[in-house]
Amino acid sequence: MSNMRGRMRFKVLSIALALILGGGIVKTSGYLAFGSKAVLVDALTCIAAALGGFIVLVTTKISLSPPDTDHPYGHERIAYGGALGVLIVYSIVAGAAIISIGPPEPYTVDSRASVTALIGTALYAAAIILARMDPIGGSVLAVFTWSEIIEGLVSAAAAYAGASLSYIVDYAGGLAILAYLLASLYRESKELTFKISDVTEKDITTKVRKLLESRKFKVKSLRIRTIIPGKYSGDAVIIAPRGTSLEAANILVDEITEALLKENIDLVVHIDLETAAE
């Protein structure tokens, strides 16, 4: 079942990447043909989205590999490399955008640049819906792809105003997109750091504790870590009810761990022998 979900994630991300590539081509063509600096910054972030999407696709495929001697718990966490890759690519592109936009020297903007920005944005909207279905690399990609929607709307409005009013409006739109990109990089870097820090989901911990206690075990310690969203591993030390034989306790523990495995929670349970024997 887990592998089937993984293959579905890979397929969905492949389609999302194709849409991202299409949106990037349209926006880049818009800048080259119609000269909008706002669309230029927008197009550069489109290139980042395409490269980031490719990295997410590759790491997602690797993460579907079965467990081996080096990765006894599986390869799922490699998918976080896709999220890291997205951040790296967007950071590089942010630097390139700062250099490319240059000083506010007079230039000409064609109003048709706004049309290409809107077409590219529509393609990105479809990509977001798909990318958000993946909880790891796709979710980070979706955040930045969502920024492409905002950037697309800003660049379309700025290009139109730049053509009808002044290039300064178009230039200001480019700066606004760049500022939003830098803010997104900061926010998502903090979020990724939190996700890969072996965070414990309180709801899962509470659920496991209640299950153990429902079988009259006293929970001495319980540690659960998130492998990836929806898959967990951990260990527990429990005290068996007074008068319970070790054999009976083991049978109950086996039933509990098997039930948890069906919910993608791999729990190793240690019975406190000294207390159980009292």
C-alpha positions in Angstrom: 0.0 0.0 0.0 2.8 2.4 1.0 4.7 1.7 -2.3 1.5 2.3 -4.3 1.1 5.7 -2.6 4.7 6.4 -3.5 4.2 5.6 -7.2 1.1 7.8 -7.2 3.1 10.7 -5.6 5.8 10.3 -8.4 3.1 10.3 -11.1 1.4 13.4 -9.7 4.7 15.2 -9.3 5.7 14.4 -12.9 2.5 16.0 -14.2 3.0 19.0 -12.0 6.6 19.4 -13.3 5.3 19.3 -16.9 2.9 22.2 -16.1 5.6 24.1 -14.4 7.9 23.8 -17.4 5.0 25.0 -19.7 4.4 28.0 -17.5 8.1 28.9 -17.4 8.4 28.7 -21.1 5.5 31.0 -21.6 6.7 33.6 -19.1 10.3 33.6 -20.4 9.0 34.1 -23.9 7.0 37.0 -22.6 10.1 38.8 -21.2 12.2 38.1 -24.3 9.5 39.4 -26.6 8.0 42.3 -24.6 10.7 43.6 -22.3 9.1 43.7 -18.8 11.5 43.6 -15.8 8.7 42.3 -13.6 8.1 39.4 -16.0 11.9 38.9 -16.1 12.0 38.3 -12.3 8.9 36.2 -12.7 10.5 34.1 -15.4 13.7 33.5 -13.4 11.6 32.1 -10.5 9.9 29.9 -13.1 13.3 28.5 -14.0 13.8 27.8 -10.3 10.5 26.1 -10.1 11.3 23.8 -13.0 14.7 22.9 -11.6 13.3 22.4 -8.1 10.5 20.3 -9.5 13.1 18.0 -11.2 15.0 17.6 -8.0 11.8 16.8 -6.1 11.0 14.2 -8.7 14.4 12.5 -8.5 14.5 12.4 -4.7 10.9 11.2 -4.6 11.8 8.3 -6.9 14.9 7.4 -4.8 12.7 7.6 -1.6 10.5 4.8 -3.0 13.5 2.3 -2.8 12.9 -0.6 -0.3 14.8 -0.8 3.0 18.4 -2.1 2.8 21.4 -2.6 5.1 22.2 1.1 5.0 18.6 2.3 5.4 16.8 -0.3 7.6 13.9 2.0 8.1 13.5 2.7 4.4 14.6 5.6 2.1 11.5 7.8 2.6 13.4 10.7 4.3 15.6 11.1 1.2 12.5 12.9 -0.1 13.4 15.8 2.2 16.4 16.3 -0.1 13.9 17.5 -2.7 12.7 20.2 -0.4 16.3 21.2 0.4 17.0 21.3 -3.3 14.1 23.6 -4.0 15.4 26.1 -1.4 18.9 26.0 -2.8 17.8 26.6 -6.4 15.5 29.4 -5.4 18.3 31.0 -3.4 20.6 30.9 -6.4 17.9 32.4 -8.6 17.1 35.1 -6.1 20.7 36.2 -6.4 20.6 36.1 -10.2 17.4 38.1 -10.1 19.0 40.8 -8.0 21.8 41.1 -10.6 19.5 40.9 -13.6 17.0 43.5 -12.6 19.8 46.1 -12.3 19.3 49.8 -11.7 16.1 51.5 -12.7 17.2 52.8 -16.1 14.5 53.7 -18.7 13.2 50.8 -20.9 10.2 50.0 -23.0 7.4 47.6 -21.9 4.9 46.1 -24.2 1.4 45.5 -22.7 1.4 42.0 -24.2 3.8 40.9 -21.6 0.9 40.9 -19.1 -0.9 38.4 -21.3 2.0 35.9 -21.2 2.3 36.3 -17.5 -1.4 35.4 -17.0 -1.2 32.4 -19.3 1.9 31.1 -17.4 0.1 31.7 -14.1 -2.8 29.6 -15.1 -0.5 26.7 -15.8 1.1 27.2 -12.4 -2.3 27.1 -10.7 -2.9 23.6 -12.0 0.6 22.6 -10.9 0.0 23.7 -7.4 -3.1 21.6 -7.0 -1.1 18.5 -7.9 2.1 19.4 -6.1 0.3 19.8 -2.8 -0.7 16.2 -2.9 2.8 15.3 -2.0 3.5 16.0 1.7 7.3 16.4 1.5 9.2 17.9 -1.4 5.9 18.6 -3.2 4.6 20.7 -0.3 7.7 23.0 -0.4 7.5 23.2 -4.1 3.8 24.0 -3.9 4.6 26.9 -1.6 7.0 28.4 -4.1 4.7 27.5 -7.0 2.0 29.3 -5.1 4.3 32.3 -4.9 4.5 32.0 -8.7 0.7 32.7 -8.8 1.1 35.8 -6.8 4.2 36.8 -8.8 2.4 36.1 -12.0 -0.5 38.4 -11.1 1.9 41.1 -9.9 4.0 40.9 -13.0 0.9 41.0 -15.2 -0.4 44.1 -13.5 3.0 45.7 -13.4 3.7 45.0 -17.1 0.4 46.4 -18.1 0.8 49.5 -16.0 4.5 49.8 -17.1 3.3 49.9 -20.7 0.4 52.3 -20.2 1.9 54.6 -17.4 5.7 54.3 -16.8 8.4 51.7 -16.7 8.9 52.6 -13.1 5.7 50.8 -12.2 7.0 47.7 -14.0 10.3 48.0 -12.2 8.7 48.3 -8.9 6.7 45.2 -9.6 9.9 43.3 -10.2 11.3 44.5 -6.8 8.1 43.4 -5.1 8.3 39.9 -6.5 11.9 39.7 -5.4 11.1 40.8 -1.9 8.3 38.2 -1.7 10.7 35.5 -2.9 13.3 36.4 -0.2 10.6 36.3 2.5 9.4 32.9 1.3 13.0 31.5 1.4 13.4 32.6 5.0 10.0 31.2 6.1 10.4 27.8 4.3 14.0 27.3 5.5 12.8 27.6 9.1 9.9 25.2 8.4 12.2 22.6 6.7 14.6 22.7 9.6 11.7 22.0 12.0 10.5 19.0 9.9 13.8 17.2 9.7 14.5 17.6 13.4 12.8 14.3 14.4 9.7 16.2 15.5 7.1 14.2 17.4 3.4 14.6 16.4 1.5 15.0 19.6 -1.7 13.4 18.3 0.2 10.2 17.3 2.0 10.0 20.7 -1.3 10.4 22.5 -3.0 7.8 20.3 -0.2 5.2 21.0 -0.2 6.0 24.8 -4.0 5.5 25.0 -3.8 2.2 23.1 -1.1 0.9 25.5 -3.0 2.1 28.6 -6.3 0.6 27.3 -4.6 -2.8 27.7 -3.8 -1.9 31.4 -0.1 -1.3 30.7 1.6 1.6 32.5 3.7 3.6 30.1 7.1 4.3 31.6 8.5 6.0 28.6 7.4 6.6 25.0 9.3 8.2 22.1 7.9 8.5 18.6 9.5 10.3 15.7 8.1 11.2 12.3 9.9 9.4 9.4 7.8 11.2 6.9 4.3 12.6 7.3 2.0 9.6 7.8 4.9 7.2 8.8 6.3 6.9 12.3 8.8 4.9 14.3 9.5 4.8 18.0 10.0 2.8 21.2 8.2 2.4 24.5 9.0 1.0 27.9 5.9 -0.3 29.7 5.0 -1.9 33.0 2.7 -4.9 32.9 -0.2 -5.1 35.2 0.6 -6.9 38.5 0.0 -10.6 38.2 0.4 -10.7 34.4 2.8 -13.3 33.1 5.5 -12.3 30.7 4.0 -14.6 28.1 0.6 -13.0 28.4 2.2 -9.5 28.3 4.1 -10.4 25.1 0.9 -11.6 23.4 -0.8 -8.3 24.2 2.2 -6.3 23.0 2.3 -8.3 19.7 -1.4 -7.4 19.1 -0.7 -3.7 19.8 2.3 -3.5 17.6 0.6 -5.3 14.7 -2.4 -2.9 15.0 0.0 0.1 14.9 1.9 -1.2 11.9 -1.3 -1.2 9.9 -1.4 2.6 10.6 2.3 3.0 9.6 3.5 3.3 13.2 6.5 1.0 13.8 6.8 0.7 17.6 9.3 -1.4 19.5 8.0 -2.2 23.0 10.1 -3.2 26.0 8.4 -4.8 29.0 9.8 -3.8 32.4 10.7 -7.3 33.6 11.5 -6.5 37.2 8.2 -4.7 37.7 6.2 -7.3 35.8 7.7 -10.0 38.0 6.7 -8.3 41.3 
